[in-house]
Amino acid sequence: MKIVASLLLTAALGVGSTGAAANPPRAAPSRVRIEPSRIDAALSGFIRSKALVGVSALVYQDGREVYFGAFGSADRESGQPMTRDTLVQIFSMTKPITGVAFMMLYEEGKFRLDDPLEKYAPEFANMRVYAGIDPHGEVIYEPVRRPVTLRDITRHTAGFYNGTDHTPLAEIVRAADPGSKTNTLAEEARKLGSLPLLFQPGTRWLYGPSVDVQALLVDRLSGMPFDKFLEQKIFRPLRMMHTGYVLHPEDRGRMAALYDWHEDGSLSRVPDETALEFNSRDWPMKPGSFGLVSTLDDYVRFARMLQNGGELDGTRILKAETVRLMATDAMPQEVTDVSWLPTKGSVGFGIDFAVRVRPPANAQEASGAVGEFFWDGAADTLFWVDPKNKITAVLFTQYKPFGKVPLHKAFRDAVYADVPDALAH
C-alpha cells in the first residue's frame, strides 16, 4: 500500500517560555528538492524483493510535509497493511526523548553537566573499574580516576557495561540483571552502582544503560515518575497522543508485528507473546533507553520540535541553545575507542544523538549532511534532523537484528539524491 499526502506550512512561531518575540523572521527556505518518486522506488523495492515485510516513512522540509509512503504489511500473517497510524516499537529511539526530558531539568538549573553523578545518585559513589582476572581466577578491580559525570551518561562514556559478551565481568552483570522488567529505575541504579565499570570514565565510548540513569534522574529531580513526566511534559504538549510504554487493548490491532531476519534473507514472525511482552503489561521498569511505542506522525512531531529549535506549533519544550548543545559533538578528542559508532557514518556524539561531523567519506557510507543529528532503533527504525537543509525524516520497519537490510542507506540516498555535499558518492 502506498499513501502520499501533503500538509500546509505550520503556523508561525509564537511566544515561548524563553520570552522570544512573536512571529520571528523565518529562515530562508531550503533550495534542496526532495523527489518523492525516488523514495517510493527505494522503499517499495524492499517489499517487492521480500527483503522487508513492511516499511513507512515521513519527511518534512521547511516546516511542511514533502513525503509520506507506506508499503507492504504491518502484520503479514493477518494481512494488515502498513499505514500512517501503524504503531511500532521504537526501541532506542526512546533515548533522544529521554535526553530531551533530562535537558528540560538542565534548563531549570537542577544540575550541571560536569557534576558528578553521585551528587544526585549516591548509588554511584565509590565506583570501581574492572581490571582483569588474577592468577587465582579472582576479579581484579581498580578505583576510578575520576567520578562518572552527568556529561558521561549523556554521551556513553561512563563505563557502564551491558554484559553482551562472555567475559567474567559479563557474567557478573548478567547475574545482577539490573535491566530486568521487574526492577524500578531506582532498583536498576542500585544494581548498576554495585557493579564495576568496564573502563575508566571518559576514556571510551560504549553503548550501555546510561540513558536509564538519565531517566532515574528525571524521576528524582522532578519529583515525578519518569513515564508521567514524559506524558505530561512532552507527549501531551506536542500532541503525541499514541506514544507510551503500555499498549492499550484497543490499540493492539494497529501494532506492527516484529520479524526475525535469517541468513537466507527470509523473515519469520516473532510470536506476539515474546515481541510484545514488554509493552503488553505495566511493568515496574520504565526505561529511558528503550520501550516506547509510537506512530510516524507522533515521532515526527518530536523531531520537528528539535528542528524548530525546541518549539512546535507555539509550544516550547526546550530553548534553542539547549537543542544546539544536544546536537553538538561532545566526544573528547582523546577518545579513539568508539566501539561500532563509526558504522553510523562520519559522526561524533552529542547528548543522546549521533552528530554528523564530516560529509560521507565514500559511496558505501549512507548519505547525510554535516550538522545533522540522529538515532535509530533495534528494529531498524530511524530518524534524523538536518538543520542545514531543514529536513526532518522518520523511517519505520520492524525486524531484528539491526542493519541486515540496507534500508537506511537506500532511504538516505533517495532523500539526498539532489544534494551533492550530502550524497554518498
C-alpha positions in Angstrom: 0.0 0.0 0.0 1.2 3.5 -0.8 -0.3 6.7 0.5 1.0 10.2 -0.3 -0.3 13.3 1.4 0.7 16.9 1.9 0.1 19.4 4.7 0.2 23.2 4.7 3.0 25.1 6.3 2.9 25.0 10.1 1.9 28.2 12.0 4.5 30.8 12.7 6.3 30.6 16.0 4.5 32.1 19.0 5.9 33.4 22.3 7.7 30.6 24.1 8.8 30.1 27.6 12.1 31.8 26.9 10.3 35.1 26.1 11.1 35.0 22.3 9.3 37.6 20.3 6.2 36.5 18.5 6.4 35.7 14.8 10.2 36.0 14.4 11.5 36.2 10.8 11.6 32.8 9.1 14.8 31.4 7.8 15.2 31.3 4.1 13.5 28.2 2.5 15.8 25.4 1.6 16.7 25.1 -2.1 17.0 21.3 -1.8 14.4 19.4 -3.7 13.2 16.1 -2.4 11.8 13.8 -5.1 9.1 11.6 -3.7 9.3 9.1 -6.6 12.9 8.3 -5.7 11.9 7.5 -2.1 8.9 5.4 -3.4 11.2 3.4 -5.6 13.7 2.8 -2.8 11.2 1.7 -0.2 8.9 -0.3 -2.4 11.8 -2.2 -3.8 12.4 -3.8 -0.4 8.8 -5.1 -0.4 8.9 -6.4 -3.9 12.1 -8.3 -3.2 10.6 -9.6 0.1 13.6 -8.2 2.0 11.2 -6.4 4.3 7.6 -7.2 5.4 6.6 -3.5 5.7 8.1 -0.1 5.7 6.9 3.5 6.0 8.5 6.9 6.0 7.6 10.6 6.6 9.7 13.5 5.6 9.2 17.2 6.4 11.1 20.1 4.8 10.8 23.8 5.5 8.0 23.0 8.0 5.8 21.2 5.5 5.3 17.6 4.7 7.0 16.6 1.4 6.8 12.8 1.6 4.8 10.1 3.1 4.8 6.5 1.9 3.7 3.1 3.4 4.4 -0.2 1.7 3.8 -3.8 2.5 2.3 -5.2 5.7 2.4 -4.3 9.3 1.3 -7.8 10.0 2.0 -10.2 7.1 0.1 -13.1 8.7 -3.2 -11.2 9.2 -2.8 -9.1 6.0 -2.8 -5.9 8.0 -1.2 -3.2 5.8 1.5 -0.8 6.8 -0.3 2.6 7.3 0.2 6.0 8.6 -1.2 5.2 12.0 0.6 1.8 12.5 2.2 1.6 15.9 5.7 0.3 16.1 8.3 -0.4 18.8 10.9 2.3 18.5 13.4 0.7 20.9 16.5 3.0 21.2 14.7 6.0 19.5 13.3 6.3 23.1 16.8 7.6 24.1 16.5 11.0 22.4 13.1 11.6 24.1 14.7 10.8 27.5 17.5 13.2 26.6 15.0 16.0 26.0 13.3 15.3 29.3 16.7 15.3 31.1 17.7 18.6 29.5 14.4 20.2 30.4 15.6 19.9 34.0 19.1 21.2 33.0 17.3 24.3 31.8 15.6 24.6 35.2 19.1 24.6 36.9 18.6 21.3 38.5 22.1 20.2 37.6 25.3 21.0 35.6 26.6 18.5 33.1 30.0 18.3 34.7 28.6 17.5 38.1 29.5 14.1 39.5 26.7 11.5 39.1 27.0 10.5 42.8 25.9 14.1 43.8 22.3 13.2 42.7 22.5 9.4 42.9 24.6 8.2 45.8 24.3 4.7 44.5 27.2 5.5 42.2 29.6 6.7 44.9 32.8 4.6 45.3 32.7 3.1 41.8 35.3 0.5 40.8 36.7 -0.4 37.4 37.2 -4.0 36.1 40.9 -4.7 35.6 41.0 -8.3 34.6 41.5 -11.7 36.4 44.4 -12.6 38.7 46.2 -16.0 38.6 43.7 -17.5 41.0 40.7 -16.6 38.9 39.6 -13.7 41.0 38.4 -10.4 39.5 40.8 -7.5 39.9 39.4 -4.0 40.4 40.9 -0.6 40.4 39.5 2.7 41.7 38.1 5.3 39.3 40.5 8.0 38.4 37.6 10.5 38.4 33.9 10.2 39.2 31.3 9.5 36.5 29.8 12.8 35.5 26.4 13.6 34.1 28.0 14.5 30.8 29.4 10.9 30.7 25.9 9.5 31.0 24.7 11.6 28.1 27.4 10.5 25.7 28.1 6.9 26.7 31.5 7.5 28.2 30.5 6.5 31.8 32.0 3.0 31.6 28.7 1.1 32.3 28.6 -2.3 30.7 25.7 -4.2 29.4 27.2 -7.7 29.6 26.9 -8.7 26.0 30.0 -11.0 25.7 31.4 -13.9 27.6 33.9 -12.3 29.9 33.8 -12.8 33.7 32.5 -9.2 34.0 29.7 -10.0 31.7 28.7 -12.9 33.9 28.7 -10.6 36.9 26.5 -8.1 35.1 24.0 -10.7 33.9 23.8 -12.2 37.4 22.8 -8.8 38.8 20.3 -8.3 36.0 20.0 -4.5 36.5 17.7 -4.0 33.5 15.1 -6.6 34.5 11.5 -5.5 33.7 10.6 -6.2 37.3 13.1 -3.6 38.6 12.2 0.0 39.1 14.7 2.6 37.9 15.9 3.0 41.5 16.5 -0.7 41.8 18.3 -0.7 38.5 20.5 2.2 39.7 21.3 0.4 42.9 22.4 -2.7 41.0 24.4 -0.7 38.4 26.1 1.2 41.2 27.2 -2.1 42.8 28.8 -3.4 39.6 32.3 -2.5 38.3 32.7 -0.2 35.3 34.2 -1.7 32.2 36.6 1.2 31.7 37.7 4.4 33.3 35.1 7.2 32.9 35.7 9.4 29.9 38.2 7.1 28.2 36.0 5.1 25.8 32.6 5.2 24.1 30.4 2.2 24.7 26.7 1.9 24.3 25.0 0.9 27.5 22.4 1.7 30.2 23.5 5.3 30.7 20.1 6.7 29.4 18.3 4.6 32.1 20.3 6.6 34.6 19.1 9.8 33.0 15.6 8.6 33.4 16.2 7.9 37.1 17.5 11.5 37.5 14.4 12.9 35.7 12.3 10.9 38.2 14.4 12.0 41.2 15.0 15.7 40.3 11.4 16.4 39.1 9.6 14.5 41.9 7.5 12.9 39.2 7.6 9.3 37.9 9.6 9.2 34.7 6.8 7.9 32.5 4.4 10.5 33.9 7.0 13.2 33.2 7.2 12.2 29.6 3.4 12.1 29.3 2.8 15.5 30.9 5.8 17.5 29.8 6.5 16.1 26.3 3.8 13.9 24.8 0.7 15.9 25.7 2.2 19.3 24.9 3.4 18.0 21.5 0.2 16.1 20.9 2.0 12.8 20.7 -1.2 11.0 21.7 -0.1 7.5 20.6 3.3 7.3 22.3 3.9 5.4 25.5 5.2 2.3 27.2 2.0 0.3 27.7 0.0 -0.8 24.7 -3.8 -0.3 25.3 -6.0 -3.2 24.3 -7.9 -1.0 21.8 -4.6 -0.2 20.1 -3.4 -3.8 19.7 -4.9 -4.1 16.2 -2.7 -1.2 15.0 0.5 -2.7 16.3 3.1 -3.9 13.8 4.4 -7.5 14.1 8.1 -8.0 14.7 10.1 -10.3 12.4 13.4 -12.2 12.7 15.8 -11.9 9.8 17.6 -15.0 8.7 20.8 -15.5 6.7 18.9 -16.7 3.7 17.1 -13.3 3.7 13.8 -14.8 4.9 11.8 -13.2 7.7 9.9 -15.2 10.3 7.4 -13.6 12.7 8.4 -13.3 16.4 5.5 -14.6 18.4 3.4 -11.7 19.9 3.8 -13.0 23.4 7.6 -12.6 23.0 7.7 -9.5 20.8 5.1 -7.5 22.8 5.9 -8.9 26.2 7.2 -5.5 27.5 4.5 -3.3 26.1 1.6 -5.6 26.9 1.9 -5.1 30.7 2.6 -2.2 33.0 6.0 -3.4 34.3 7.8 -1.6 37.2 10.6 -0.7 34.7 10.1 2.4 32.6 13.5 2.6 30.9 15.0 5.7 29.4 16.9 3.5 26.9 14.1 1.7 25.1 10.5 0.6 25.5 8.2 3.2 23.8 5.8 2.5 21.0 4.9 5.3 18.6 3.5 6.3 15.2 5.2 8.1 12.4 3.2 11.3 13.0 3.9 11.3 16.7 7.6 10.8 16.3 7.9 13.4 13.5 6.3 15.9 15.8 9.0 15.3 18.3 11.7 15.6 15.6 10.2 18.7 14.2 10.3 20.3 17.6 14.0 19.7 17.6 14.3 21.0 14.0 12.5 24.2 15.1 14.9 24.8 18.0 12.8 23.3 20.7 9.3 24.6 19.7 6.4 23.3 17.7 3.1 25.0 17.0 3.5 27.5 19.7 4.6 25.0 22.4 8.2 25.3 23.6 9.8 22.3 25.1 13.5 23.4 25.1 15.4 26.6 24.4 17.1 26.8 21.0 20.5 26.9 22.7 19.8 23.7 24.6 18.9 21.9 21.3 22.2 23.2 19.8 24.1 21.9 22.8 22.5 18.5 22.4 23.3 18.4 18.7 27.0 19.4 19.2 29.7 16.7 19.1 30.9 16.2 22.7 33.3 13.3 22.1 36.6 14.1 23.7 39.5 14.1 21.2 41.4 11.6 23.2 38.6 9.0 23.0 39.5 6.9 20.0 37.9 3.6 21.1 34.3 4.2 20.0 33.0 0.7 19.5 30.7 0.4 16.5 29.8 4.1 16.3 31.7 4.6 13.0 29.3 2.3 11.3 26.8 5.2 11.6 29.0 7.3 9.3 31.4 10.2 9.8 29.9 11.1 13.2 30.6 12.1 16.7 28.2 12.1 19.6 26.3 14.8 21.4 23.6 14.4 24.1 21.7 11.2 23.2 22.2 11.8 19.4 24.9 10.9 16.9 26.1 14.1 15.2 27.5 14.1 11.6 30.8 16.0 11.6 32.0 15.3 8.1 30.4 14.6 4.7 30.1 11.0 3.6 33.6 9.6 3.0 32.7 7.3 0.1 29.9 5.7 -1.8 29.5 2.9 0.8 28.6 5.3 3.6 25.0 6.5 4.0 24.2 10.0 2.7 23.8 12.8 5.3 24.6 16.4 5.8 27.2 17.8 8.2 25.4 19.1 11.3 22.6 16.6 11.2 21.8 14.7 14.4 20.0 11.4 14.5 19.5 8.0 16.1 17.9 4.6 15.3 16.2 1.7 17.0 16.9 -2.0 17.3 14.1 -3.0 14.9 15.7 -0.8 12.1 13.7 2.3 12.7 15.5 5.7 12.1 15.1 9.4 12.5 17.2 12.4 11.7 17.1 16.2 11.9 19.1 18.2 9.3 19.3 21.9 10.3 21.2 22.9 7.2 18.7 21.6 4.6 15.7 21.9 7.0 14.9 18.2 6.6 13.2 16.0 9.3 12.8 12.3 8.5 11.3 9.3 10.3 11.6 5.7 8.9 9.7 2.7 10.3 10.1 -1.0 9.8 10.1 -3.9 12.3 12.7 -6.6 12.1 15.8 -7.8 14.0 18.8 -8.0 14.1 19.6 -4.4 13.2 21.1 -3.4 9.9 20.8 -6.7 7.9 18.9 -5.0 5.1 20.5 -1.8 3.5 17.3 0.2 4.2 18.8 3.2 5.9 21.4 3.9 3.2 18.8 3.5 0.5 16.4 5.8 2.2 19.0 8.4 2.9 20.5 8.2 -0.6 17.0 8.8 -2.0 16.3 11.8 0.2 19.7 13.4 -0.6 19.9 12.5 -4.3 20.0 16.1 -5.3 22.2 17.4 -2.5 25.9 16.9 -3.7 27.6 17.7 -0.4 25.4 15.3 1.5 25.1 12.5 -1.1 27.4 9.5 -0.7 29.4 9.1 -3.9 
